[in-house]
Amino acid sequence: MTRKQAKQKECADSYATALSHLTRAAARRAEDVGTGAGLERRTQVAKEELPQWLLDLADAEHSLAVATGHCSAAVRQQMAGALGDLTAIVREITRSHGGVPVPPSGVNVIARLWSVQELVAQCAIHDLGGSV
């Protein structure tokens, strides 16, 4: 294997790991829980699944940081933005003990995680072409 092939394999592996962890975190079952007349709606993961979900998010954050280090200069800013978005999501979750307030836009945390996953997938396709 040439050095170029090894570098491309390392890049592909880091993207695959990041996408796997992001998908697992985003696909974790969640439900919107409202109080009163639907005010203060929150997205929550079942309490028994919360520890695993937090591990999924930590794995996603770490693997996305690694993938950002391996990506091309052409997508590095997008990858750094995705990492920043994921970090913000994780901070919100850890501050709210597993429930994340739905922002005024109405987008819940699961939808936000899927958006990060989609952006990373687009960057992988750009960097790796048809090998994704």
DALIN-V380723 format. One record per run of one state. SS is the DSSP state (helix for helix, strand for strand, loop for the rest). FROM is the first residue (numbers start at 1). TO is the last residue. If there is no record, write none. Layout:
<<SS;FROM;TO> <SS;FROM;TO>>
This chain:
<<loop;1;2> <helix;3;27> <loop;28;30> <strand;31;35> <loop;36;38> <strand;39;44> <loop;45;46> <helix;47;70> <loop;71;75> <helix;76;95> <loop;96;98> <strand;99;101> <loop;102;108> <helix;109;131> <loop;132;132>>
